């Protein structure tokens, strides 16, 4: 059984691999090259969809002008986030 890759998971993978903030166009290019995330219409992921997803997940992504970066989370055992 294969698991469906979400766009935000793929964005995190691209940003972690890069190690640097990227523009939505750069992330979209990498997501499309990797071909692990497929849109419902099987079309390429546009940069505007990357930016919209980053806005939707503020706990995962930081936006600074045109740059998007992955927010590294540190989970402390016993904290409310340690579930």
DRENVO-603187 format. One record per residue: x, y, z of N, C-alpha, C in turn; residue in three letters. Coordinates in steps of 0.02 Angstrom, whole numbers, padded with zeros to 5 digits. Layout:
BEGIN
((X, Y, Z), (X, Y, Z), (X, Y, Z), ALA)
...
***
This chain:
BEGIN
((00042, -00059, 00000), (00000, 00000, 00000), (00045, 00062, 00000), UNK)
((00034, 00107, -00047), (00075, 00168, -00050), (00038, 00225, -00015), UNK)
((00077, 00269, 00016), (00048, 00326, 00049), (00051, 00386, 00003), UNK)
((-00001, 00425, 00005), (-00005, 00485, -00037), (00037, 00540, -00004), UNK)
((00080, 00570, -00042), (00122, 00624, -00018), (00083, 00690, -00023), UNK)
((00083, 00727, 00032), (00049, 00792, 00030), (00097, 00845, 00003), UNK)
((00068, 00899, -00022), (00110, 00953, -00048), (00153, 00983, 00007), UNK)
((00125, 00994, 00066), (00165, 01026, 00118), (00221, 00979, 00142), UNK)
((00210, 00913, 00142), (00264, 00867, 00159), (00320, 00870, 00107), UNK)
((00301, 00875, 00044), (00350, 00880, -00009), (00388, 00946, -00006), UNK)
((00353, 01000, 00012), (00386, 01065, 00020), (00437, 01062, 00076), UNK)
((00421, 01029, 00131), (00468, 01022, 00187), (00529, 00983, 00163), UNK)
((00519, 00929, 00126), (00575, 00888, 00102), (00621, 00929, 00056), UNK)
((00592, 00969, 00012), (00631, 01011, -00034), (00671, 01063, 00006), UNK)
((00638, 01095, 00053), (00672, 01147, 00092), (00727, 01117, 00137), UNK)
((00715, 01060, 00167), (00766, 01027, 00208), (00826, 01008, 00164), UNK)
((00813, 00982, 00105), (00867, 00962, 00060), (00908, 01023, 00040), UNK)
((00875, 01079, 00027), (00909, 01140, 00007), (00950, 01168, 00064), UNK)
((00921, 01168, 00124), (00955, 01197, 00181), (00951, 01273, 00183), UNK)
((00918, 01303, 00134), (00912, 01375, 00130), (00840, 01394, 00112), UNK)
((00820, 01456, 00129), (00755, 01479, 00105), (00753, 01479, 00029), UNK)
((00693, 01471, 00002), (00685, 01469, -00071), (00623, 01509, -00089), UNK)
((00619, 01531, -00152), (00558, 01564, -00176), (00506, 01511, -00193), UNK)
((00444, 01532, -00198), (00391, 01484, -00215), (00403, 01454, -00284), UNK)
((00432, 01491, -00330), (00448, 01465, -00397), (00501, 01411, -00393), UNK)
((00553, 01422, -00352), (00606, 01372, -00344), (00579, 01308, -00312), UNK)
((00536, 01316, -00262), (00507, 01257, -00229), (00462, 01220, -00278), UNK)
((00421, 01257, -00315), (00377, 01225, -00365), (00417, 01186, -00416), UNK)
((00472, 01216, -00440), (00515, 01181, -00489), (00540, 01115, -00461), UNK)
((00563, 01116, -00398), (00590, 01055, -00368), (00536, 01003, -00354), UNK)
((00478, 01026, -00330), (00422, 00980, -00318), (00403, 00946, -00383), UNK)
((00399, 00984, -00437), (00379, 00956, -00502), (00433, 00909, -00529), UNK)
((00497, 00924, -00518), (00551, 00880, -00541), (00550, 00814, -00503), UNK)
((00536, 00817, -00438), (00537, 00757, -00396), (00478, 00711, -00412), UNK)
((00423, 00738, -00435), (00363, 00700, -00456), (00335, 00654, -00401), UNK)
((00343, 00673, -00339), (00315, 00632, -00285), (00245, 00656, -00266), UNK)
((00232, 00721, -00276), (00166, 00748, -00263), (00132, 00759, -00330), UNK)
((00071, 00734, -00336), (00032, 00744, -00397), (-00032, 00781, -00381), UNK)
((-00046, 00833, -00418), (-00109, 00869, -00411), (-00166, 00825, -00436), UNK)
((-00226, 00842, -00416), (-00284, 00804, -00437), (-00293, 00803, -00513), UNK)
((-00272, 00858, -00546), (-00278, 00861, -00619), (-00215, 00838, -00655), UNK)
((-00167, 00812, -00615), (-00102, 00788, -00641), (-00059, 00843, -00673), UNK)
((-00079, 00905, -00664), (-00040, 00961, -00691), (00018, 00979, -00645), UNK)
((00063, 01020, -00669), (00120, 01041, -00627), (00096, 01087, -00571), UNK)
((00131, 01086, -00516), (00115, 01129, -00459), (00138, 01200, -00476), UNK)
((00093, 01249, -00475), (00114, 01318, -00489), (00141, 01352, -00426), UNK)
((00183, 01402, -00435), (00213, 01438, -00379), (00161, 01467, -00332), UNK)
((00105, 01490, -00359), (00053, 01520, -00316), (00023, 01469, -00268), UNK)
((00021, 01405, -00288), (-00004, 01353, -00244), (00046, 01340, -00187), UNK)
((00110, 01345, -00201), (00162, 01337, -00150), (00155, 01392, -00098), UNK)
((00148, 01453, -00121), (00142, 01510, -00075), (00079, 01505, -00033), UNK)
((00024, 01485, -00065), (-00040, 01478, -00028), (-00033, 01424, 00026), UNK)
((00000, 01369, 00010), (00008, 01315, 00059), (00052, 01338, 00116), UNK)
((00104, 01377, 00101), (00148, 01403, 00154), (00108, 01448, 00202), UNK)
((00063, 01488, 00174), (00020, 01531, 00215), (-00027, 01489, 00258), UNK)
((-00050, 01434, 00231), (-00098, 01391, 00266), (-00067, 01353, 00324), UNK)
((-00001, 01343, 00322), (00034, 01305, 00373), (00088, 01347, 00407), UNK)
((00068, 01398, 00445), (00118, 01443, 00476), (00161, 01410, 00529), UNK)
((00140, 01352, 00555), (00182, 01316, 00603), (00239, 01280, 00569), UNK)
((00232, 01268, 00503), (00285, 01233, 00465), (00330, 01280, 00426), UNK)
((00301, 01335, 00401), (00338, 01378, 00355), (00341, 01451, 00378), UNK)
((00398, 01482, 00366), (00406, 01553, 00379), (00411, 01588, 00311), UNK)
((00377, 01644, 00306), (00380, 01683, 00244), (00415, 01749, 00259), UNK)
((00464, 01766, 00218), (00501, 01828, 00226), (00509, 01858, 00157), UNK)
((00465, 01904, 00140), (00466, 01932, 00072), (00449, 01877, 00023), UNK)
((00493, 01865, -00025), (00480, 01813, -00075), (00508, 01745, -00053), UNK)
((00541, 01743, 00004), (00574, 01682, 00027), (00529, 01642, 00075), UNK)
((00530, 01576, 00066), (00494, 01529, 00110), (00547, 01484, 00141), UNK)
((00540, 01474, 00206), (00587, 01428, 00240), (00547, 01381, 00285), UNK)
((00579, 01326, 00303), (00549, 01276, 00348), (00564, 01297, 00419), UNK)
((00513, 01298, 00461), (00523, 01313, 00532), (00543, 01249, 00568), UNK)
((00602, 01249, 00596), (00625, 01190, 00634), (00591, 01191, 00701), UNK)
((00559, 01136, 00718), (00525, 01131, 00783), (00567, 01088, 00829), UNK)
((00572, 01111, 00890), (00606, 01072, 00942), (00552, 01051, 00991), UNK)
((00544, 00986, 00999), (00494, 00960, 01045), (00529, 00937, 01108), UNK)
((00507, 00964, 01165), (00535, 00946, 01229), (00489, 00894, 01260), UNK)
((00518, 00839, 01282), (00479, 00785, 01313), (00439, 00814, 01372), UNK)
((00375, 00795, 01374), (00332, 00818, 01427), (00296, 00882, 01411), UNK)
((00314, 00915, 01355), (00279, 00977, 01336), (00213, 00960, 01304), UNK)
((00171, 01010, 01293), (00106, 00998, 01263), (00112, 00975, 01190), UNK)
((00169, 00989, 01157), (00179, 00969, 01088), (00206, 00898, 01083), UNK)
((00225, 00868, 01137), (00254, 00801, 01138), (00196, 00749, 01142), UNK)
((00163, 00738, 01085), (00106, 00692, 01085), (00117, 00636, 01036), UNK)
***
